[in-house]
Amino acid sequence: MALEKAKEIVTSSPVVVFSKTYCPFCTRVKQLLAQLGANYKAVELDVESDGSDLQSALAEWTGQRTVPNVFVKGERIGGCDATMEMHNGGKLVPLLTEAGAIASGSAKATATPSL
């Protein structure tokens, strides 16, 4: 049941971040996405009534139990380090643009935030 819900959430939005409200790595990823002007859905596992079940289902599905667990266009890109590496390598903005999470030619999309 939780696995089905996790997969449904992932396909419901171009960008999904499974997160916890108190996690500094989650905050860093969400701040980056906000600075880039990306539309994303954050699922705060510590607030969701079935958050623990969702986290276990994500671990079973992706092999990653930790948060953040970031998905773009239904594909897992990883956690904080992987997301930051993609951004620093110039690969995140094009992926977000292709997913429709950032408008093409957006001024924010061309800016490189200092995180």
Sequence and secondary structure as in RCSB ss.txt:
>XXXX:A:sequence
MALEKAKEIVTSSPVVVFSKTYCPFCTRVKQLLAQLGANYKAVELDVESDGSDLQSALAEWTGQRTVPNVFVKGE
RIGGCDATMEMHNGGKLVPLLTEAGAIASGSAKATATPSL
>XXXX:A:secstr
 HHHHHHHHHHTSSEEEEE TT HHHHHHHHHHHHTT   EEEETTTSTTHHHHHHHHHHHHS  SS EEEETTE
EEESHHHHHHHHHTT HHHHHHHHTSS TT HHHH     
